[in-house]
């Protein structure tokens, strides 16, 4: 599974992944392979967990699953 963060769409349409805790749990489980933010792909690391913790909460308007 990959997630694409898109700043142009509403955060309420996140297919259930609008919560940083859910995304962090997916990262830790190994189910989430990467997240793409503005053309940059991030792989599951502590740095990505921190990114989600600090930035995703309301600052990005959409996360889409593929």
C-alpha atoms as an extended CHARMM CRD file, in Angstrom:
* protein
*
        66  EXT
         1         1  UNK       CA              0.0000000000        0.0000000000        0.0000000000  PROA      1               0.0000000000
         2         2  UNK       CA              1.1740000000        3.5040000000       -0.7820000000  PROA      2               0.0000000000
         3         3  UNK       CA             -0.2970000000        6.7990000000        0.3320000000  PROA      3               0.0000000000
         4         4  UNK       CA             -0.2110000000       10.0090000000       -1.6560000000  PROA      4               0.0000000000
         5         5  UNK       CA             -0.5900000000       13.2730000000        0.2250000000  PROA      5               0.0000000000
         6         6  UNK       CA             -2.3740000000       15.8880000000       -1.8580000000  PROA      6               0.0000000000
         7         7  UNK       CA             -2.6290000000       19.4220000000       -0.4930000000  PROA      7               0.0000000000
         8         8  UNK       CA             -5.5510000000       20.3460000000       -2.7670000000  PROA      8               0.0000000000
         9         9  UNK       CA             -8.2880000000       18.0790000000       -1.4000000000  PROA      9               0.0000000000
        10        10  UNK       CA            -10.2140000000       17.9840000000        1.8720000000  PROA      10              0.0000000000
        11        11  UNK       CA             -8.8190000000       16.0030000000        4.7950000000  PROA      11              0.0000000000
        12        12  UNK       CA            -12.2460000000       14.5410000000        5.5160000000  PROA      12              0.0000000000
        13        13  UNK       CA            -11.8800000000       12.4290000000        2.3500000000  PROA      13              0.0000000000
        14        14  UNK       CA             -8.9060000000       10.4100000000        3.5850000000  PROA      14              0.0000000000
        15        15  UNK       CA            -10.3300000000        6.8970000000        3.1300000000  PROA      15              0.0000000000
        16        16  UNK       CA            -10.0230000000        6.3670000000        6.8780000000  PROA      16              0.0000000000
        17        17  UNK       CA             -6.3460000000        7.3580000000        7.0770000000  PROA      17              0.0000000000
        18        18  UNK       CA             -6.8550000000       10.9000000000        8.3360000000  PROA      18              0.0000000000
        19        19  UNK       CA             -5.5370000000       10.0700000000       11.7920000000  PROA      19              0.0000000000
        20        20  UNK       CA             -1.7800000000       10.2260000000       12.3680000000  PROA      20              0.0000000000
        21        21  UNK       CA             -2.0850000000        7.3840000000       14.8930000000  PROA      21              0.0000000000
        22        22  UNK       CA             -3.6210000000        5.0930000000       12.2530000000  PROA      22              0.0000000000
        23        23  UNK       CA             -0.8690000000        5.9530000000        9.7900000000  PROA      23              0.0000000000
        24        24  UNK       CA              1.8230000000        5.3860000000       12.3980000000  PROA      24              0.0000000000
        25        25  UNK       CA              0.2740000000        2.0030000000       13.2360000000  PROA      25              0.0000000000
        26        26  UNK       CA              0.3150000000        1.0700000000        9.5320000000  PROA      26              0.0000000000
        27        27  UNK       CA              3.9820000000        2.0630000000        9.3170000000  PROA      27              0.0000000000
        28        28  UNK       CA              4.9210000000        0.0070000000       12.3510000000  PROA      28              0.0000000000
        29        29  UNK       CA              2.9500000000       -3.0240000000       11.1220000000  PROA      29              0.0000000000
        30        30  UNK       CA              4.8970000000       -3.0950000000        7.8700000000  PROA      30              0.0000000000
        31        31  UNK       CA              1.6570000000       -2.8650000000        5.8680000000  PROA      31              0.0000000000
        32        32  UNK       CA              2.4580000000        0.6170000000        4.5770000000  PROA      32              0.0000000000
        33        33  UNK       CA              5.3960000000        0.6220000000        2.1600000000  PROA      33              0.0000000000
        34        34  UNK       CA              5.7350000000        4.3450000000        1.5610000000  PROA      34              0.0000000000
        35        35  UNK       CA              4.0650000000        7.7310000000        1.5450000000  PROA      35              0.0000000000
        36        36  UNK       CA              4.3830000000       10.1810000000       -1.3340000000  PROA      36              0.0000000000
        37        37  UNK       CA              4.3110000000       13.8590000000       -0.3990000000  PROA      37              0.0000000000
        38        38  UNK       CA              4.4790000000       16.3880000000       -3.2150000000  PROA      38              0.0000000000
        39        39  UNK       CA              6.4630000000       14.0500000000       -5.4570000000  PROA      39              0.0000000000
        40        40  UNK       CA              8.8400000000       12.8510000000       -2.7170000000  PROA      40              0.0000000000
        41        41  UNK       CA              8.5040000000        9.2580000000       -1.5630000000  PROA      41              0.0000000000
        42        42  UNK       CA              9.1430000000        8.5210000000        2.1070000000  PROA      42              0.0000000000
        43        43  UNK       CA              9.7970000000        4.9910000000        3.3280000000  PROA      43              0.0000000000
        44        44  UNK       CA              8.7410000000        3.7700000000        6.7880000000  PROA      44              0.0000000000
        45        45  UNK       CA             11.2690000000        5.1500000000        9.2630000000  PROA      45              0.0000000000
        46        46  UNK       CA             11.1590000000        6.9260000000       12.5810000000  PROA      46              0.0000000000
        47        47  UNK       CA             11.5900000000       10.1500000000       10.6120000000  PROA      47              0.0000000000
        48        48  UNK       CA              8.4220000000        9.4010000000        8.6460000000  PROA      48              0.0000000000
        49        49  UNK       CA              6.5500000000        8.5950000000       11.8480000000  PROA      49              0.0000000000
        50        50  UNK       CA              7.6580000000       11.9810000000       13.1800000000  PROA      50              0.0000000000
        51        51  UNK       CA              6.5760000000       13.6460000000        9.9230000000  PROA      51              0.0000000000
        52        52  UNK       CA              3.1080000000       12.1620000000       10.3240000000  PROA      52              0.0000000000
        53        53  UNK       CA              2.9760000000       13.0900000000       13.9880000000  PROA      53              0.0000000000
        54        54  UNK       CA              3.9660000000       16.7080000000       13.3840000000  PROA      54              0.0000000000
        55        55  UNK       CA              2.6520000000       17.5860000000        9.9400000000  PROA      55              0.0000000000
        56        56  UNK       CA             -0.3010000000       15.4460000000        8.9140000000  PROA      56              0.0000000000
        57        57  UNK       CA             -2.6920000000       16.6240000000       11.6190000000  PROA      57              0.0000000000
        58        58  UNK       CA             -4.7590000000       19.0340000000        9.5610000000  PROA      58              0.0000000000
        59        59  UNK       CA             -1.9250000000       20.4570000000        7.4800000000  PROA      59              0.0000000000
        60        60  UNK       CA             -2.4730000000       18.2110000000        4.4710000000  PROA      60              0.0000000000
        61        61  UNK       CA             -5.8770000000       18.0780000000        2.9480000000  PROA      61              0.0000000000
        62        62  UNK       CA             -5.9270000000       14.5510000000        1.5490000000  PROA      62              0.0000000000
        63        63  UNK       CA             -4.3060000000       11.1620000000        1.7240000000  PROA      63              0.0000000000
        64        64  UNK       CA             -5.2180000000        8.6910000000       -0.9950000000  PROA      64              0.0000000000
        65        65  UNK       CA             -4.5920000000        4.9690000000       -1.0350000000  PROA      65              0.0000000000
        66        66  UNK       CA             -3.4790000000        3.0840000000       -4.1360000000  PROA      66              0.0000000000
